[in-house]
Amino acid sequence: MSKQQNESGLTMLPGQLEPVMVGRRLFLRYAGAFAAGGALLASCKDDNDNPVTVPSTVDLGSGDVGILNYAYALEQLEAAFYEQVIATPYGGMTDAEKTLLTDIRDHEVIHRDFFKAALGANAISALTPNFSAVNFADRASVLNSAKAFEDLGVAAYNGAGNLIKDANYLVLAGKIVSVEARHAAAIRDLLSPKSALFAGDDIVNPTTGLDGAAKPATVLPIAQPFVKTPLTGANLPTA
C-alpha cells in the first residue's frame, strides 16, 4: 500500500480516511456503559502487568486488552496535541475556531480518560508526546497535523474493529470512531470551508462510499515519531 506525506509530517494512507459541552457526566455515561457490558478489564490478568516498573518500550499487550491499550495510546496522542493547541493558540485563531478546537480537545480527553479508567491496572503508562514537527504558532501546520491525526485515528479504529472479540467493546469503539470521524470532517472544513474536502476521495472510497481502514502494524509506525515513548504491538491480534 502506497503512502503520502502531508504538511504535518505524518505519513498518511490513501483511501483513509457543533460545539458541544462535554465533561464528567459524559465520561460517567461511557464508563457506565462499559461496566454494564461485562467485567471491567481491570479484572483481566496480563502477564506483563507491572504497575511499578515502566519498561523502556511499552508493550500494548494482547487480545482485547491490547487493542484497547492501542486505542488508549492513540487517544493519549490526540488529547496531548489538542491540549497544546489550546494552551498555545496559533496566530489569528478566531473565536469560532477556538470553540471548535476546545470541544475536540474535551472529547479526546474524555476518550483518553475513559480507556485509562476502563483498563485499570492493565492500562499502559502515560506516554510522552513529541510534537517537534508541529509549529503550534502556524495555523496551517496545526490544522494539517490535526487532519492527519484524525484521519489516522479513524482508519485505526476501522482497522481494529474486527480484532475485538467482546461485542460490548466493539459497540463502544464504534461510538468513539463516529466522534473521531466528526472531528476529521470538522478539521477538513476549517482547512477548506464549504468544499468537498471533508469527505474527499483520499479518505472515502468513491466506489464503496466507505472510510479506509488500517491495521495496528501500519498505524503504529506512522504514530511513533510523535510519541517519545517506544511502543510495540508485537503481541496484538492480527485476525
Backbone as CSV, one residue per row, in Angstrom:
resi,resn,N_x,N_y,N_z,CA_x,CA_y,CA_z,C_x,C_y,C_z
1,MET,0.856,-1.193,0.000,0.000,0.000,0.000,0.883,1.230,0.000
2,SER,0.631,2.177,-0.922,1.463,3.367,-1.004,1.095,4.359,0.073
3,LYS,2.028,5.262,0.399,1.824,6.260,1.428,2.136,7.627,0.866
4,GLN,1.623,8.665,1.478,1.924,10.018,1.067,2.198,10.868,2.290
5,GLN,3.021,11.921,2.091,3.405,12.813,3.185,2.573,14.084,3.095
6,ASN,2.036,14.550,4.216,1.317,15.814,4.176,2.103,16.866,4.923
7,GLU,1.538,18.097,5.026,2.277,19.219,5.585,2.619,19.039,7.053
8,SER,1.943,18.148,7.735,2.193,17.956,9.158,3.405,17.093,9.421
9,GLY,3.871,16.368,8.385,4.968,15.437,8.587,4.495,14.025,8.840
10,LEU,3.188,13.825,8.979,2.651,12.477,9.156,2.557,11.790,7.814
11,THR,2.939,10.527,7.750,2.747,9.732,6.556,1.347,9.154,6.599
12,MET,0.536,9.483,5.600,-0.853,9.057,5.615,-1.111,8.030,4.514
13,LEU,-2.200,7.299,4.673,-2.572,6.258,3.743,-3.631,6.754,2.778
14,PRO,-3.443,6.610,1.469,-4.506,6.981,0.557,-5.703,6.074,0.779
15,GLY,-6.901,6.642,0.695,-8.106,5.868,0.927,-8.550,5.919,2.375
16,GLN,-7.789,6.620,3.242,-8.220,6.778,4.630,-9.309,7.840,4.736
17,LEU,-9.321,7.289,5.417,-9.951,8.480,5.848,-9.004,9.518,6.344
18,GLU,-20.519,22.538,15.715,-21.000,21.564,16.585,-20.591,21.770,18.024
19,PRO,-20.144,22.604,18.120,-19.745,22.748,19.515,-20.697,22.096,20.496
20,VAL,-20.184,21.216,21.353,-20.964,20.538,22.383,-20.179,20.576,23.676
21,MET,-20.794,20.959,24.750,-20.115,20.975,26.035,-20.050,19.552,26.571
22,VAL,-18.862,19.135,26.992,-18.680,17.789,27.496,-18.022,17.853,28.850
23,GLY,-18.090,16.752,29.605,-17.463,16.767,30.911,-17.630,15.465,31.636
24,ARG,-17.638,15.559,32.963,-17.638,14.376,33.807,-18.871,13.516,33.579
25,ARG,-20.028,14.161,33.331,-21.265,13.400,33.146,-21.155,12.463,31.949
26,LEU,-20.587,12.980,30.813,-20.459,12.138,29.632,-19.456,11.018,29.870
27,PHE,-18.380,11.337,30.594,-17.402,10.294,30.904,-18.043,9.170,31.707
28,LEU,-18.846,9.546,32.721,-19.503,8.539,33.545,-20.482,7.712,32.724
29,ARG,-21.099,8.348,31.716,-22.008,7.602,30.854,-21.242,6.530,30.079
30,TYR,-20.074,6.900,29.546,-19.224,5.928,28.854,-18.825,4.804,29.804
31,ALA,-18.342,5.192,30.990,-17.866,4.200,31.948,-18.997,3.278,32.377
32,GLY,-20.204,3.837,32.558,-21.345,3.016,32.941,-21.698,2.016,31.868
33,ALA,-21.627,2.443,30.611,-21.929,1.530,29.512,-20.912,0.409,29.457
34,PHE,-19.665,0.755,29.722,-18.599,-0.251,29.710,-18.838,-1.290,30.806
35,ALA,-19.146,-0.815,32.009,-19.354,-1.722,33.136,-20.561,-2.610,32.899
36,ALA,-21.610,-2.053,32.280,-22.816,-2.838,32.028,-22.568,-3.911,30.986
37,GLY,-21.600,-3.678,30.117,-21.341,-4.632,29.040,-20.651,-5.895,29.502
38,GLY,-19.991,-5.883,30.625,-19.281,-7.071,31.090,-18.301,-6.709,32.187
39,ALA,-17.478,-7.638,32.558,-16.495,-7.408,33.625,-15.502,-6.358,33.179
40,LEU,-15.088,-5.497,34.078,-14.102,-4.480,33.759,-12.775,-5.137,33.412
41,LEU,-12.045,-4.501,32.496,-10.759,-5.060,32.101,-9.770,-5.067,33.254
42,ALA,-10.043,-4.289,34.275,-9.139,-4.282,35.424,-9.075,-5.645,36.084
43,SER,-10.093,-6.464,35.850,-10.109,-7.788,36.444,-9.353,-8.800,35.600
44,CYS,-8.969,-8.377,34.366,-8.227,-9.285,33.489,-6.799,-9.389,33.975
45,LYS,-6.155,-10.482,33.663,-4.763,-10.686,34.050,-3.873,-10.576,32.831
46,ASP,-2.803,-9.845,32.956,-1.839,-9.676,31.883,-0.476,-10.064,32.435
47,ASP,0.190,-10.994,31.759,1.478,-11.487,32.253,2.504,-10.371,32.369
48,ASN,2.338,-9.301,31.538,3.323,-8.227,31.541,2.930,-7.092,32.469
49,ASP,1.835,-7.242,33.200,1.337,-6.155,34.044,2.283,-5.902,35.210
50,ASN,2.767,-4.679,35.301,3.636,-4.283,36.402,3.376,-2.819,36.680
51,PRO,2.547,-2.500,37.686,2.166,-1.118,37.925,3.294,-0.239,38.455
52,VAL,4.429,-0.854,38.832,5.519,-0.076,39.410,6.612,0.193,38.384
53,THR,7.059,-0.834,37.671,8.160,-0.706,36.731,7.640,-0.362,35.342
54,VAL,8.074,0.778,34.803,7.688,1.174,33.461,8.801,0.775,32.508
55,PRO,8.541,-0.145,31.586,9.598,-0.602,30.679,10.001,0.498,29.713
56,SER,11.222,0.398,29.172,11.693,1.393,28.218,10.846,1.351,26.954
57,THR,10.419,0.164,26.578,9.493,0.007,25.468,8.168,-0.480,26.024
58,VAL,7.086,0.199,25.677,5.768,-0.150,26.185,5.115,-1.172,25.264
59,ASP,4.818,-2.347,25.825,4.112,-3.398,25.099,2.621,-3.175,25.304
60,LEU,1.890,-3.015,24.216,0.461,-2.744,24.313,-0.326,-3.928,24.850
61,GLY,0.230,-5.120,24.740,-0.447,-6.292,25.270,-1.076,-7.135,24.184
62,SER,-1.969,-8.019,24.583,-2.584,-8.948,23.641,-4.098,-8.980,23.832
63,GLY,-4.799,-9.614,22.897,-6.245,-9.759,22.998,-6.965,-8.419,23.059
64,ASP,-8.149,-8.419,23.660,-8.922,-7.192,23.764,-8.208,-6.142,24.617
65,VAL,-7.475,-6.589,25.637,-6.700,-5.650,26.456,-5.709,-4.900,25.574
66,GLY,-5.027,-5.615,24.704,-4.049,-4.987,23.820,-4.685,-4.001,22.859
67,ILE,-5.825,-4.366,22.277,-6.488,-3.473,21.337,-6.979,-2.209,22.035
68,LEU,-7.502,-2.350,23.250,-7.955,-1.159,23.964,-6.768,-0.301,24.413
69,ASN,-5.641,-0.920,24.737,-4.439,-0.138,25.029,-3.939,0.578,23.774
70,TYR,-4.083,-0.063,22.642,-3.738,0.545,21.342,-4.584,1.803,21.131
71,ALA,-5.894,1.690,21.363,-6.772,2.850,21.246,-6.401,3.906,22.283
72,TYR,-6.079,3.464,23.493,-5.687,4.379,24.573,-4.438,5.162,24.188
73,ALA,-3.474,4.498,23.557,-2.248,5.173,23.128,-2.565,6.266,22.110
74,LEU,-3.421,5.964,21.151,-3.773,6.955,20.140,-4.556,8.116,20.744
75,GLU,-5.429,7.812,21.699,-6.195,8.875,22.349,-5.291,9.752,23.215
76,GLN,-4.268,9.157,23.825,-3.296,9.963,24.570,-2.617,10.965,23.640
77,LEU,-2.246,10.491,22.455,-1.566,11.341,21.484,-2.470,12.493,21.049
78,GLU,-3.716,12.173,20.712,-4.637,13.205,20.244,-4.968,14.208,21.356
79,ALA,-5.212,13.699,22.557,-5.537,14.593,23.670,-4.381,15.560,23.946
80,ALA,-3.160,15.040,23.963,-1.993,15.886,24.218,-1.836,16.942,23.125
81,PHE,-2.117,16.557,21.889,-1.999,17.500,20.773,-2.975,18.663,20.935
82,TYR,-4.242,18.354,21.168,-5.240,19.429,21.278,-5.073,20.242,22.557
83,GLU,-4.566,19.629,23.615,-4.269,20.396,24.827,-3.216,21.457,24.525
84,GLN,-2.209,21.091,23.714,-1.173,22.047,23.338,-1.736,23.126,22.415
85,VAL,-2.610,22.718,21.488,-3.222,23.682,20.567,-3.963,24.778,21.331
86,ILE,-4.727,24.388,22.342,-5.500,25.363,23.109,-4.619,26.147,24.074
87,ALA,-3.586,25.514,24.598,-2.678,26.206,25.525,-1.861,27.281,24.816
88,THR,-1.525,27.041,23.543,-0.729,27.996,22.764,-1.417,28.232,21.426
89,PRO,-2.479,28.997,21.389,-3.252,29.209,20.156,-2.387,29.765,19.029
90,TYR,-2.626,29.274,17.826,-1.880,29.792,16.679,-2.349,31.217,16.360
91,GLY,-1.506,31.945,15.648,-1.820,33.321,15.310,-3.082,33.431,14.468
92,GLY,-3.960,34.340,14.854,-5.168,34.559,14.082,-6.291,33.580,14.366
93,MET,-6.149,32.740,15.397,-7.224,31.802,15.718,-8.495,32.571,16.064
94,THR,-9.582,32.302,15.359,-10.832,33.004,15.616,-11.537,32.389,16.826
95,ASP,-12.525,33.117,17.330,-13.294,32.596,18.464,-14.004,31.300,18.075
96,ALA,-14.523,31.252,16.845,-15.225,30.045,16.388,-14.272,28.863,16.305
97,GLU,-13.065,29.104,15.806,-12.071,28.035,15.716,-11.666,27.561,17.109
98,LYS,-11.477,28.503,18.022,-11.085,28.116,19.377,-12.174,27.297,20.046
99,THR,-13.435,27.673,19.817,-14.547,26.917,20.396,-14.562,25.495,19.856
100,LEU,-14.411,25.349,18.555,-14.416,24.027,17.929,-13.244,23.180,18.418
101,LEU,-12.051,23.744,18.416,-10.862,23.004,18.827,-10.897,22.668,20.319
102,THR,-11.515,23.529,21.106,-11.674,23.232,22.532,-12.622,22.064,22.730
103,ASP,-13.703,22.033,21.967,-14.633,20.910,22.046,-13.953,19.603,21.660
104,ILE,-13.152,19.650,20.592,-12.430,18.443,20.170,-11.458,18.014,21.255
105,ARG,-10.747,18.979,21.831,-9.846,18.651,22.946,-10.602,17.949,24.066
106,ASP,-11.753,18.476,24.432,-12.523,17.891,25.527,-12.973,16.476,25.204
107,HIS,-13.373,16.247,23.954,-13.765,14.894,23.547,-12.591,13.928,23.676
108,GLU,-11.421,14.357,23.189,-10.245,13.476,23.214,-9.807,13.185,24.654
109,VAL,-9.909,14.175,25.520,-9.565,13.959,26.924,-10.520,12.944,27.549
110,ILE,-11.797,13.056,27.230,-12.770,12.087,27.740,-12.449,10.682,27.233
111,HIS,-12.143,10.564,25.941,-11.793,9.250,25.388,-10.567,8.682,26.089
112,ARG,-9.541,9.522,26.248,-8.313,9.083,26.920,-8.597,8.610,28.339
113,ASP,-9.326,9.414,29.088,-9.595,9.089,30.487,-10.518,7.875,30.617
114,PHE,-11.400,7.700,29.651,-12.275,6.529,29.652,-11.460,5.248,29.533
115,PHE,-10.563,5.197,28.560,-9.746,3.997,28.379,-8.863,3.742,29.590
116,LYS,-8.292,4.794,30.157,-7.441,4.622,31.332,-8.223,4.008,32.489
117,ALA,-9.433,4.531,32.735,-10.248,4.019,33.839,-10.731,2.607,33.558
118,ALA,-11.138,2.336,32.334,-11.673,1.023,31.983,-10.605,-0.059,32.047
119,LEU,-9.393,0.266,31.614,-8.309,-0.711,31.626,-7.759,-0.940,33.028
120,GLY,-7.862,0.058,33.879,-7.391,-0.092,35.249,-5.921,-0.470,35.307
121,ALA,-5.614,-1.547,36.040,-4.227,-1.973,36.218,-3.587,-2.456,34.924
122,ASN,-4.405,-2.743,33.912,-3.876,-3.207,32.628,-3.526,-2.067,31.680
123,ALA,-3.788,-0.820,32.089,-3.500,0.319,31.228,-2.003,0.527,31.087
124,ILE,-1.576,0.873,29.889,-0.172,1.219,29.683,0.118,2.526,30.407
125,SER,1.391,2.828,30.559,1.778,4.055,31.248,1.469,5.283,30.397
126,ALA,1.518,6.447,31.026,1.329,7.698,30.294,2.466,7.867,29.289
127,LEU,2.111,8.213,28.067,3.101,8.356,27.004,3.597,9.804,26.929
128,THR,4.814,9.967,26.458,5.393,11.297,26.282,5.331,11.670,24.806
129,PRO,4.551,12.697,24.453,4.427,13.056,23.036,5.658,13.783,22.514
130,ASN,5.786,13.788,21.208,6.863,14.513,20.542,6.251,15.296,19.381
131,PHE,6.008,16.573,19.610,5.379,17.396,18.595,6.365,18.389,17.985
132,SER,7.627,18.009,17.955,8.654,18.908,17.431,8.446,19.218,15.945
133,ALA,7.722,18.364,15.236,7.476,18.585,13.813,6.305,19.534,13.570
134,VAL,5.610,19.914,14.635,4.440,20.778,14.508,4.795,22.191,14.954
135,ASN,4.466,23.176,14.137,4.634,24.575,14.515,3.294,25.062,15.065
136,PHE,3.164,25.085,16.383,1.890,25.425,17.002,1.525,26.901,16.847
137,ALA,2.447,27.707,16.346,2.151,29.119,16.102,1.557,29.339,14.720
138,ASP,1.600,28.303,13.885,1.169,28.420,12.496,-0.126,27.650,12.255
139,ARG,-1.146,28.320,11.751,-2.458,27.718,11.544,-2.394,26.515,10.615
140,ALA,-1.703,26.655,9.492,-1.644,25.564,8.520,-0.972,24.332,9.112
141,SER,0.111,24.532,9.861,0.806,23.408,10.475,-0.089,22.690,11.469
142,VAL,-0.800,23.470,12.298,-1.668,22.877,13.315,-2.828,22.125,12.672
143,LEU,-3.514,22.755,11.730,-4.699,22.125,11.149,-4.351,20.937,10.261
144,ASN,-3.245,21.013,9.536,-2.831,19.854,8.742,-2.396,18.700,9.639
145,SER,-1.774,19.017,10.768,-1.424,17.971,11.726,-2.687,17.363,12.323
146,ALA,-3.648,18.222,12.664,-4.919,17.736,13.212,-5.622,16.837,12.205
147,LYS,-5.632,17.244,10.942,-6.256,16.430,9.892,-5.591,15.062,9.798
148,ALA,-4.266,15.067,9.851,-3.534,13.801,9.753,-3.819,12.897,10.951
149,PHE,-3.827,13.473,12.152,-4.107,12.678,13.352,-5.529,12.113,13.318
150,GLU,-6.503,12.943,12.933,-7.891,12.489,12.930,-8.117,11.412,11.862
151,ASP,-7.568,11.614,10.670,-7.722,10.608,9.612,-7.073,9.290,10.016
152,LEU,-5.904,9.390,10.650,-5.220,8.183,11.102,-6.033,7.484,12.181
153,GLY,-6.615,8.263,13.099,-7.420,7.684,14.168,-8.629,6.939,13.646
154,VAL,-9.321,7.535,12.675,-10.492,6.871,12.089,-10.074,5.568,11.416
155,ALA,-9.016,5.619,10.632,-8.537,4.412,9.955,-8.104,3.350,10.958
156,ALA,-7.510,3.788,12.076,-7.046,2.844,13.100,-8.217,2.121,13.751
157,TYR,-9.248,2.874,14.139,-10.429,2.255,14.744,-11.097,1.308,13.744
158,ASN,-11.221,1.746,12.498,-11.846,0.891,11.491,-11.053,-0.400,11.292
159,GLY,-9.730,-0.282,11.308,-8.889,-1.450,11.075,-8.805,-2.389,12.252
160,ALA,-9.113,-1.896,13.453,-9.023,-2.730,14.653,-10.359,-3.358,15.043
161,GLY,-11.440,-2.910,14.418,-12.763,-3.381,14.802,-12.923,-4.884,14.779
162,ASN,-12.440,-5.507,13.708,-12.623,-6.964,13.606,-11.640,-7.751,14.466
163,LEU,-10.755,-7.033,15.182,-9.816,-7.705,16.076,-10.368,-7.799,17.501
164,ILE,-11.455,-7.075,17.768,-12.071,-7.074,19.100,-13.020,-8.260,19.219
165,LYS,-12.858,-9.030,20.262,-13.683,-10.233,20.447,-14.963,-9.947,21.224
166,ASP,-14.896,-9.086,22.222,-16.068,-8.780,23.039,-16.952,-7.780,22.303
167,ALA,-18.185,-8.170,22.009,-19.096,-7.319,21.250,-19.389,-5.999,21.953
168,ASN,-19.371,-5.998,23.285,-19.638,-4.767,24.021,-18.534,-3.735,23.794
169,TYR,-17.289,-4.193,23.747,-16.183,-3.283,23.474,-16.272,-2.772,22.036
170,LEU,-16.714,-3.634,21.133,-16.837,-3.243,19.732,-17.869,-2.126,19.568
171,VAL,-18.982,-2.233,20.290,-20.015,-1.196,20.241,-19.448,0.137,20.717
172,LEU,-18.702,0.112,21.808,-18.119,1.340,22.338,-17.093,1.931,21.374
173,ALA,-16.296,1.068,20.756,-15.317,1.547,19.773,-16.036,2.203,18.605
174,GLY,-17.178,1.620,18.201,-17.951,2.194,17.110,-18.486,3.573,17.453
175,LYS,-18.891,3.767,18.706,-19.382,5.075,19.126,-18.255,6.107,19.137
176,ILE,-17.075,5.672,19.534,-15.950,6.607,19.593,-15.463,6.965,18.197
177,VAL,-15.378,5.982,17.297,-14.880,6.282,15.953,-15.829,7.208,15.209
178,SER,-17.120,7.146,15.524,-18.052,8.064,14.866,-17.767,9.501,15.282
179,VAL,-17.356,9.698,16.539,-16.984,11.030,17.006,-15.688,11.474,16.330
180,GLU,-14.733,10.554,16.225,-13.461,10.886,15.570,-13.695,11.291,14.114
181,ALA,-14.634,10.643,13.452,-14.936,10.993,12.063,-15.552,12.389,11.974
182,ARG,-16.356,12.762,12.968,-16.898,14.128,13.007,-15.769,15.135,13.174
183,HIS,-14.804,14.795,14.022,-13.638,15.668,14.183,-12.908,15.840,12.853
184,ALA,-12.674,14.718,12.186,-11.940,14.750,10.920,-12.639,15.648,9.907
185,ALA,-13.957,15.532,9.817,-14.715,16.350,8.879,-14.649,17.823,9.261
186,ALA,-14.750,18.113,10.558,-14.723,19.500,11.023,-13.371,20.153,10.735
187,ILE,-12.293,19.423,10.989,-10.956,19.961,10.729,-10.768,20.207,9.238
188,ARG,-11.203,19.290,8.422,-11.075,19.458,6.973,-11.879,20.660,6.483
189,ASP,-13.021,20.903,7.117,-13.825,22.065,6.738,-13.127,23.363,7.130
190,LEU,-12.395,23.360,8.250,-11.620,24.543,8.621,-10.542,24.833,7.579
191,LEU,-9.950,23.788,7.043,-8.890,23.954,6.053,-9.438,24.423,4.709
192,SER,-10.630,23.951,4.366,-11.228,24.316,3.078,-12.737,24.407,3.233
193,PRO,-13.223,25.552,3.736,-14.657,25.695,4.023,-15.547,25.478,2.806
194,LYS,-16.651,24.780,3.034,-17.677,24.554,2.016,-17.135,23.855,0.772
195,SER,-16.138,23.012,0.972,-15.595,22.244,-0.149,-15.911,20.773,0.066
196,ALA,-15.471,19.956,-0.859,-15.686,18.502,-0.753,-14.567,17.833,0.035
197,LEU,-13.648,18.631,0.597,-12.506,18.052,1.301,-12.941,17.226,2.509
198,PHE,-14.072,17.587,3.152,-14.485,16.909,4.375,-14.734,15.424,4.140
199,ALA,-15.039,15.047,2.916,-15.254,13.633,2.579,-14.604,13.344,1.236
200,GLY,-13.361,13.808,1.089,-12.659,13.665,-0.176,-12.322,12.229,-0.528
201,ASP,-11.956,12.026,-1.788,-11.618,10.686,-2.269,-10.376,10.125,-1.587
202,ASP,-9.598,10.985,-0.916,-8.399,10.497,-0.240,-8.741,9.753,1.049
203,ILE,-9.986,9.912,1.546,-10.379,9.192,2.756,-11.619,8.329,2.570
204,VAL,-12.507,8.731,1.681,-13.709,7.941,1.417,-13.606,7.333,0.025
205,ASN,-13.667,6.013,-0.042,-13.577,5.329,-1.323,-14.776,5.717,-2.181
206,PRO,-14.552,6.311,-3.354,-15.670,6.785,-4.166,-16.544,5.662,-4.720
207,THR,-16.021,4.450,-4.724,-16.789,3.311,-5.241,-17.646,2.674,-4.164
208,THR,-17.047,2.454,-2.983,-17.776,1.792,-1.897,-18.469,2.765,-0.958
209,GLY,-18.018,4.029,-0.944,-18.566,5.002,-0.013,-18.124,4.768,1.417
210,LEU,-17.032,4.033,1.604,-16.562,3.675,2.939,-15.232,4.354,3.256
211,ASP,-15.050,4.664,4.559,-13.751,5.141,5.029,-12.731,4.022,4.921
212,GLY,-11.467,4.422,4.850,-10.399,3.437,4.823,-10.175,2.814,6.187
213,ALA,-9.398,1.742,6.222,-9.069,1.044,7.461,-7.595,0.680,7.428
214,ALA,-6.946,0.721,8.587,-5.529,0.375,8.673,-5.285,-0.443,9.934
215,LYS,-4.505,-1.483,9.814,-4.199,-2.365,10.937,-3.139,-1.721,11.843
216,PRO,-3.045,-2.186,13.083,-2.049,-1.635,14.007,-0.628,-1.659,13.461
217,ALA,-0.286,-2.709,12.708,1.070,-2.812,12.171,1.386,-1.678,11.205
218,THR,0.363,-1.087,10.613,0.544,0.057,9.716,0.456,1.370,10.480
219,VAL,-0.454,1.442,11.424,-0.700,2.691,12.147,0.438,3.049,13.108
220,LEU,0.919,2.074,13.865,1.913,2.377,14.900,3.196,3.021,14.364
221,PRO,3.760,2.547,13.239,4.955,3.217,12.717,4.691,4.655,12.278
222,ILE,3.452,4.954,11.876,3.111,6.319,11.484,2.995,7.211,12.711
223,ALA,2.415,6.673,13.782,2.225,7.452,15.003,3.501,7.566,15.833
224,GLN,4.383,6.579,15.757,5.551,6.518,16.648,6.422,7.779,16.644
225,PRO,6.686,8.423,15.496,7.521,9.629,15.535,6.949,10.751,16.399
226,PHE,5.659,10.682,16.703,5.017,11.716,17.508,4.872,11.307,18.973
227,VAL,5.492,10.162,19.319,5.494,9.684,20.699,6.927,9.323,21.072
228,LYS,7.471,9.977,22.100,8.832,9.667,22.514,8.934,8.268,23.115
229,THR,7.870,7.831,23.780,7.861,6.510,24.399,7.817,5.429,23.327
230,PRO,8.795,4.519,23.290,8.752,3.450,22.285,7.558,2.521,22.536
231,LEU,6.858,2.177,21.473,5.690,1.300,21.568,5.904,0.049,20.742
232,THR,5.361,-1.064,21.214,5.362,-2.271,20.413,3.983,-2.906,20.461
233,GLY,3.519,-3.293,19.288,2.248,-4.008,19.179,2.478,-5.436,18.725
234,ALA,3.643,-5.967,19.066,4.029,-7.292,18.595,3.067,-8.383,19.046
235,ASN,2.399,-8.184,20.179,1.500,-9.201,20.706,0.022,-8.937,20.416
236,LEU,-0.245,-7.883,19.654,-1.631,-7.590,19.313,-2.188,-8.641,18.356
237,PRO,-3.484,-8.912,18.425,-4.072,-9.863,17.473,-3.986,-9.302,16.059
238,THR,-3.937,-10.170,15.091,-3.856,-9.756,13.693,-5.069,-10.199,12.882
239,ALA,-5.904,-11.032,13.488,-7.093,-11.501,12.763,-8.169,-11.869,13.783
